[in-house]
Amino acid sequence: MFTLAEIKSSLHQQIANTDDKKILKKVQDYIRTQTGNTKKTVAYDAELNPLTIEQYRAEVKKSLAQYKKGKVISQDKMEKSI
């Protein structure tokens, strides 16, 4: 059985040796969720930042407003720009 100090040390080493932003964001979000430091994550934005339901709805509302204003591009144009 590991001591609390051993677990913390092991986690610290694993985090320090990880350069994958996606993994680090997931670990950060998990810890925040488990410790009550954030509301429940329901989605992630393009930069992998966690979004609460309120933030997600705000993004959808913003997107719909852009769509109604005609601020859209075709999928073909999007695929060519990538």
WOLIN-V372544 format. One record per residue. N is the residue number from 0. RES is the residue in three letters. PSI is psi in degrees with one decimal (none if undefined). BURIAL is # if it has 24 or more other C-alpha atoms within 12 Angstrom, else .. D_LAST is the distance of its C-alpha to the last C-alpha in Angstrom with 2 decimals. Layout:
# WOLIN-V372544
n = (N & N)
res = (RES & RES)
psi = (PSI & PSI)
burial = (BURIAL & BURIAL)
d_last = (D_LAST & D_LAST)
This chain:
# WOLIN-V372544
n = (0 & 1 & 2 & 3 & 4 & 5 & 6 & 7 & 8 & 9 & 10 & 11 & 12 & 13 & 14 & 15 & 16 & 17 & 18 & 19 & 20 & 21 & 22 & 23 & 24 & 25 & 26 & 27 & 28 & 29 & 30 & 31 & 32 & 33 & 34 & 35 & 36 & 37 & 38 & 39 & 40 & 41 & 42 & 43 & 44 & 45 & 46 & 47 & 48 & 49 & 50 & 51 & 52 & 53 & 54 & 55 & 56 & 57 & 58 & 59 & 60 & 61 & 62 & 63 & 64 & 65 & 66 & 67 & 68 & 69 & 70 & 71 & 72 & 73 & 74 & 75 & 76 & 77 & 78 & 79 & 80 & 81)
res = (MET & PHE & THR & LEU & ALA & GLU & ILE & LYS & SER & SER & LEU & HIS & GLN & GLN & ILE & ALA & ASN & THR & ASP & ASP & LYS & LYS & ILE & LEU & LYS & LYS & VAL & GLN & ASP & TYR & ILE & ARG & THR & GLN & THR & GLY & ASN & THR & LYS & LYS & THR & VAL & ALA & TYR & ASP & ALA & GLU & LEU & ASN & PRO & LEU & THR & ILE & GLU & GLN & TYR & ARG & ALA & GLU & VAL & LYS & LYS & SER & LEU & ALA & GLN & TYR & LYS & LYS & GLY & LYS & VAL & ILE & SER & GLN & ASP & LYS & MET & GLU & LYS & SER & ILE)
psi = (135.0 & 146.9 & 164.3 & -42.1 & -38.6 & -40.7 & -45.7 & -42.2 & -43.9 & -45.3 & -43.2 & -44.9 & -45.0 & -41.9 & -44.8 & -30.3 & 1.9 & 125.4 & 4.8 & 108.6 & -37.2 & -45.1 & -45.1 & -39.4 & -41.1 & -41.6 & -45.4 & -46.1 & -42.6 & -46.6 & -43.2 & -43.3 & -45.5 & -29.0 & 0.5 & 17.1 & 2.0 & 161.9 & 166.6 & 134.0 & 130.6 & -13.9 & 176.5 & 146.8 & -175.1 & -24.8 & 12.2 & 22.8 & 136.3 & 145.4 & 135.1 & 171.8 & -36.5 & -43.2 & -39.9 & -46.0 & -37.4 & -40.0 & -40.6 & -44.4 & -43.3 & -43.2 & -41.8 & -38.1 & -41.1 & -41.1 & -45.4 & -27.9 & -0.9 & 12.9 & 73.7 & 160.4 & 157.2 & 160.7 & -38.3 & -45.3 & -38.4 & -46.5 & -34.8 & -26.6 & -13.0 & none)
burial = (. & . & . & . & . & . & . & . & . & . & . & . & . & . & . & . & . & . & . & . & . & . & . & . & . & . & . & . & # & . & . & . & . & . & . & . & . & . & . & . & # & . & . & . & . & . & . & . & . & # & # & . & . & . & . & . & . & . & . & . & . & . & . & . & . & . & . & . & . & . & . & . & . & . & . & . & . & . & . & . & . & .)
d_last = (48.98 & 46.88 & 47.98 & 45.84 & 45.54 & 44.38 & 41.69 & 40.42 & 40.52 & 38.61 & 35.88 & 35.70 & 35.31 & 32.59 & 30.60 & 31.25 & 30.05 & 26.76 & 23.63 & 21.34 & 20.42 & 19.90 & 23.40 & 24.95 & 23.74 & 25.20 & 28.41 & 28.71 & 28.24 & 30.73 & 33.30 & 33.02 & 33.47 & 36.39 & 38.16 & 37.86 & 35.91 & 33.36 & 33.22 & 31.76 & 28.00 & 26.62 & 22.85 & 20.27 & 17.85 & 14.25 & 15.99 & 18.33 & 21.26 & 23.83 & 24.71 & 28.20 & 28.92 & 29.72 & 26.45 & 24.53 & 26.58 & 26.03 & 22.22 & 22.73 & 25.23 & 22.97 & 20.18 & 22.89 & 24.21 & 20.92 & 20.77 & 24.40 & 23.80 & 21.25 & 18.33 & 15.81 & 13.04 & 12.84 & 10.81 & 10.22 & 8.88 & 6.57 & 5.39 & 5.49 & 3.79 & 0.00)
